[in-house]
Amino acid sequence: MHFLKLTATAALLGQAAASLPVLDFVSNLIHLNTGDSVDSEVPYVRSYFYVGGGYVDDGSGGHIFRDQMYVEKLLPVLGVTQSTPIVLIHGQAQTGSNFLNKPDGGRGWASRFVEQGYEVYIVDQTFRGRSAWMPGYGASEPSTYSAEIIQQRFTAVQKYNIWPQAVNHTQWPGTGMMGDEVFDAFYSSNLQFVNNGTYQQKTVQDAGALLLDKIGKPVVLVGHSQGGLMPIIIADARPELTKALVLLEPTGPPFQEAIFSNKSSRAYGLTDIPVAYYPEVIDPATDLVQQVYPAKGKNFVQCVLQAEEPSPRQLINLVDKPIVLVTSEASYHAPYDHCTVEFLQQAGCSKTEHLELAKIGIHGNGHMFFMEKNSDQIQKALRDWIQAL
């Protein structure tokens, strides 16, 4: 069946190439490739490069290159028609492949942005995927997520009901369990990571700043989960090259963990590394005065934010940036993402919006919503937000 389909397509393309100008031929190629099967990624012009890092002594008299970040650049075949590039940043245990075709073979967000005319950059965070890690540096050993953790937190959350909203999860394709074809395709793409937030954030910030320098014009930074903090720290380093931030259920809530732990975390509120506040924060333990605010309802956590007195310190490099934080209906972020939104607004980021998918009629999603059955609906909502900037 696939052979016959490809043969017929090749014959049609051969006829088209003989009779149409080049641009018309390419346009026909794009329109022929509009399905959502595994071979349905849109045509694009692809290149790659590395940013950041440098040579260090390897301990045996030689040198290696460390802390670099892999970047994949995708351009529409018929040319860029949107003025603002998109930078896509994956989360923990993942790589940039998250944004290519989905585990069920459907078209991913990178293709959607490309077909809409955007210049797209996809990174593998430092120490992840094609961004090499110097063994033993920054962490004694890499960490991994078991298949059971992925099931409980991402793909089959409704079967475990660890948080109240989990019961609403319906959009993952397949069972979301080991042995299911789609789950196995997704889990096989997961990989080890260096479990050192400070080191990870600092190296991604450094490499991300150089990426924006290389792009050379303001971008929209899109980050997911652990990678959802990266737009904040990259924008802090290059505010003049950041047009807007899209935070897809970023690591949170402020100052502490939630759901799976309640330990203190993220000394600078949203990050483990320093970001620019006004007045300046020298020691976050004393300068960022914390206050606990009551939960907004029975299915939500209490928020730890800055106290009202003294006046909350402002994220000076982000205050004028449009920011949208996206939360799905069934994710473990549903009980606490509002705390992150409130923290940003309290810190002077008055253009921060909270896009709760259920409130715009997009239901049933978990944390990996850009891979789920209705991912196109969500991407369209974000595209509309970006185009309205």
C-alpha positions in Angstrom: 0.0 0.0 0.0 2.7 2.5 1.0 4.8 1.5 -2.1 1.9 2.1 -4.4 1.2 5.4 -2.8 4.8 6.5 -3.1 5.0 5.3 -6.7 1.9 7.2 -7.7 3.0 10.3 -5.9 6.5 10.1 -7.5 4.8 9.9 -11.0 2.6 12.8 -10.3 5.6 14.9 -9.0 7.5 14.0 -12.1 4.8 15.2 -14.4 4.4 18.4 -12.3 8.1 19.1 -12.4 8.2 18.9 -16.2 5.3 21.3 -16.7 5.4 23.8 -13.8 7.8 26.5 -12.8 10.0 25.7 -9.8 7.9 27.5 -7.2 4.7 26.0 -8.5 6.3 22.6 -8.4 7.4 23.1 -4.7 3.9 24.4 -3.9 2.3 21.3 -5.3 4.8 19.1 -3.3 3.7 20.8 -0.1 0.0 20.4 -0.8 0.5 16.7 -1.7 2.1 16.2 1.7 -0.9 17.4 3.9 -1.9 14.2 5.7 -1.1 13.3 9.3 0.6 10.0 8.8 4.1 9.2 9.9 5.5 10.6 6.6 3.6 13.9 6.8 6.2 16.4 8.1 6.1 19.5 6.0 9.0 20.1 3.5 11.5 22.6 4.9 15.0 23.8 4.4 17.1 22.3 7.3 20.5 23.2 8.8 22.1 22.9 12.2 24.8 24.5 14.3 26.1 24.7 17.8 26.2 27.7 20.2 28.0 28.2 23.5 30.6 26.2 25.3 34.4 26.1 24.9 37.5 24.1 25.2 38.5 22.7 28.6 41.2 20.4 29.9 40.1 16.8 29.8 42.3 15.9 32.8 44.7 13.9 30.7 46.6 16.6 28.8 44.1 17.0 26.0 41.1 19.2 25.5 37.4 18.7 24.8 34.6 21.1 24.0 32.0 21.4 26.8 28.7 23.1 27.5 27.7 23.6 23.8 24.0 23.5 22.7 22.7 21.9 19.5 20.4 24.0 17.4 18.3 22.9 14.4 17.0 25.5 12.0 14.0 25.0 9.8 12.9 27.3 7.1 9.7 27.2 4.9 10.6 26.0 1.4 8.7 28.9 -0.2 10.4 31.4 2.1 9.7 33.0 5.5 6.5 35.1 5.7 6.4 35.8 9.4 8.7 38.4 10.9 9.3 36.8 14.2 11.4 33.6 14.6 10.2 30.9 17.0 12.6 29.1 19.3 11.4 25.8 20.8 12.9 24.5 24.0 12.1 21.0 25.3 11.8 19.7 28.9 13.5 17.3 31.2 14.5 13.9 29.8 13.5 15.1 26.4 15.2 16.5 23.2 14.1 18.8 20.4 12.5 15.8 18.8 9.5 16.6 21.0 8.5 19.2 18.4 8.9 17.1 15.3 6.4 14.4 14.4 4.4 13.2 17.3 4.8 9.7 18.7 1.6 8.6 16.9 3.1 9.8 13.6 1.0 13.0 13.4 2.4 16.3 12.4 4.2 18.2 15.3 4.4 21.8 16.3 7.6 22.5 14.4 5.9 21.6 11.1 2.9 23.6 12.0 4.9 26.7 12.6 7.0 26.1 9.4 3.9 25.7 7.3 2.5 28.9 8.7 5.6 30.7 7.4 7.8 30.9 10.6 11.6 30.6 10.8 11.9 27.9 13.5 14.8 27.0 15.8 14.7 23.8 17.9 17.4 23.1 20.6 18.7 20.1 22.4 19.4 21.6 25.8 23.0 21.4 27.0 23.9 17.9 28.2 21.0 16.4 26.3 20.7 14.6 23.0 23.1 16.0 20.5 24.5 18.4 23.1 27.3 16.5 24.7 27.9 16.1 28.4 31.4 15.8 29.9 31.0 12.7 32.1 31.4 13.5 35.8 31.2 17.2 35.4 28.2 19.0 37.0 26.7 15.8 38.3 28.2 12.5 39.4 26.0 10.6 37.0 23.0 11.1 34.7 19.5 10.6 35.9 16.6 8.9 34.0 12.8 8.6 34.4 11.3 5.1 34.6 8.4 4.2 32.3 6.2 4.1 35.4 6.9 7.7 36.2 6.1 8.7 32.6 2.8 6.8 32.8 1.9 8.4 36.1 2.8 12.0 35.3 2.4 12.3 31.5 0.6 9.6 29.5 -1.9 7.7 31.7 -2.5 10.1 34.6 -6.2 9.3 34.7 -5.4 5.7 35.8 -3.5 6.9 38.9 -5.4 10.1 40.0 -2.5 11.5 42.0 -3.9 15.0 41.7 -7.6 16.0 41.4 -7.6 17.1 37.8 -6.0 13.9 36.5 -9.4 12.3 36.0 -10.0 14.7 33.1 -7.2 13.2 30.9 -8.5 11.9 27.6 -6.2 13.2 24.8 -3.2 10.9 24.9 -3.4 8.6 21.9 -3.5 4.9 22.9 -3.4 3.5 26.5 -0.4 5.5 27.6 1.0 2.3 29.2 4.0 0.2 28.5 3.5 -2.1 25.5 1.2 0.3 23.7 2.7 1.3 20.4 2.5 5.1 20.9 3.7 4.9 24.5 6.7 2.8 23.5 7.5 5.3 20.6 7.5 8.2 23.1 9.3 6.5 25.9 12.0 5.2 23.6 12.8 8.9 22.8 13.3 9.7 26.5 16.9 9.9 27.7 19.3 10.6 30.6 19.7 14.1 31.9 22.1 15.9 34.3 20.0 16.5 37.4 21.6 19.8 38.4 19.3 22.7 37.9 21.8 25.5 38.5 24.4 24.1 36.1 21.7 23.3 33.4 20.1 26.8 33.7 23.4 28.7 33.5 24.7 26.8 30.5 21.4 27.1 28.6 21.3 30.8 29.5 24.8 31.3 28.1 24.2 29.3 24.9 20.6 30.7 24.5 21.9 34.3 24.6 24.4 33.4 21.9 21.7 31.8 19.8 19.7 35.0 20.0 22.8 37.0 19.0 23.2 34.7 16.0 19.5 35.1 15.0 19.9 38.8 15.3 16.3 39.9 15.7 13.7 39.6 18.4 12.2 36.1 18.8 9.4 34.3 20.6 10.8 31.9 23.1 8.7 28.8 23.7 9.7 26.5 26.5 8.1 23.4 28.1 8.2 22.1 31.7 11.8 22.1 32.9 12.6 24.0 29.7 9.8 26.4 30.5 12.1 28.3 32.7 14.6 28.8 29.9 12.7 31.6 28.1 12.8 33.6 31.4 16.6 33.3 31.9 17.4 33.7 28.2 15.1 36.8 28.0 16.8 38.1 31.1 20.2 37.9 29.4 18.9 39.3 26.0 15.8 41.4 26.6 16.4 43.4 23.5 16.2 40.2 21.4 13.1 38.8 23.0 9.7 39.7 21.7 7.6 37.4 23.8 7.7 34.4 26.1 5.4 31.3 25.8 5.7 29.1 28.9 4.2 25.7 28.5 3.6 24.5 32.0 7.0 25.7 33.3 8.6 24.1 36.3 7.0 25.5 39.4 5.5 26.8 41.5 7.6 29.6 42.9 10.0 28.9 45.8 8.8 25.3 46.4 7.8 22.0 44.8 4.2 20.7 44.7 2.2 17.5 44.1 5.2 15.1 44.3 7.1 17.0 47.0 6.7 20.2 49.1 10.4 20.9 49.6 11.9 24.4 49.1 13.2 25.1 45.6 14.2 27.8 43.2 15.7 30.4 45.5 15.1 33.2 43.0 11.4 32.5 42.8 11.2 30.9 39.4 14.8 30.0 38.8 17.8 28.5 40.6 20.2 31.0 39.1 20.2 34.8 39.6 18.0 36.9 37.4 17.8 40.7 37.4 15.5 42.2 40.0 15.0 45.8 41.0 16.0 46.5 43.7 18.8 44.2 43.1 18.8 40.8 44.9 22.1 40.0 46.6 20.9 37.2 48.9 17.6 35.7 47.8 17.0 34.1 51.2 16.7 37.6 52.8 16.0 40.0 49.8 13.1 38.0 48.4 10.7 38.1 51.4 8.3 35.3 51.0 4.6 35.1 52.1 2.2 32.1 51.9 -1.1 32.9 50.2 -4.2 30.7 50.6 -5.2 28.2 47.9 -7.8 29.6 45.6 -9.9 26.5 45.9 -10.0 22.9 47.1 -8.2 21.5 44.1 -5.4 24.0 44.1 -2.2 24.5 46.2 -1.4 27.5 48.3 1.1 29.9 46.7 4.4 31.1 48.1 5.0 34.5 46.5 6.8 37.7 47.5 5.4 39.5 50.5 3.4 42.7 50.0 5.7 44.5 52.5 8.4 45.4 51.6 7.2 46.1 48.0 7.8 43.1 45.8 11.0 43.3 43.7 10.5 43.6 40.0 11.9 41.4 37.2 13.3 44.5 35.5 14.3 42.8 32.2 10.9 41.2 31.7 8.4 43.8 32.8 7.6 45.0 29.3 7.5 41.5 27.7 4.2 39.8 26.6 4.2 36.4 28.5 1.6 33.7 28.2 1.6 30.7 30.5 -0.3 27.7 29.1 -2.0 25.1 31.4 -3.9 22.0 30.4 -7.0 20.7 32.0 -5.6 17.4 33.4 -1.9 18.0 34.1 -0.2 18.0 37.5 0.4 21.7 36.7 -3.3 22.5 36.9 -3.3 22.8 40.8 -0.4 25.3 40.8 0.4 27.1 37.6 -1.7 30.1 38.7 1.0 30.7 41.4 3.6 31.2 38.7 1.3 33.6 36.9 0.7 35.6 40.1 4.4 35.6 40.8 5.2 37.1 37.4 2.4 39.7 37.7 3.5 40.6 41.2 7.1 41.1 40.0 5.9 43.7 37.5 5.3 41.5 34.4 1.9 43.1 33.8 1.6 41.6 30.3 1.4 38.1 31.7 -1.6 36.1 30.7 -2.8 32.7 31.9 -4.1 30.6 29.0 -6.0 27.8 30.7 -6.9 25.5 27.8 -10.2 24.2 29.3 -11.5 27.8 29.6 -11.2 28.2 25.8 -12.9 24.9 25.1 -9.8 22.7 24.7 -10.3 19.7 27.1 -8.7 16.6 28.3 -5.0 17.4 27.9 -2.1 16.3 30.1 1.4 17.7 30.5 2.7 16.6 27.0 -0.2 18.3 25.3 1.8 19.2 22.1 2.0 15.5 21.4 -1.7 14.7 22.1 -4.6 14.1 19.7 -5.8 17.8 19.8 -2.3 19.4 19.6 -3.3 21.3 16.5 -6.0 23.2 18.4 -3.5 24.3 21.0 -0.9 25.3 18.5 -3.5 27.4 16.6 -4.4 29.2 19.9 -0.7 30.0 20.4 -0.2 31.1 16.8 -3.2 33.5 17.2 -1.6 34.9 20.3 1.8 35.4 18.6 0.3 37.0 15.6 -1.7 39.4 17.7 1.5 40.8 19.4 
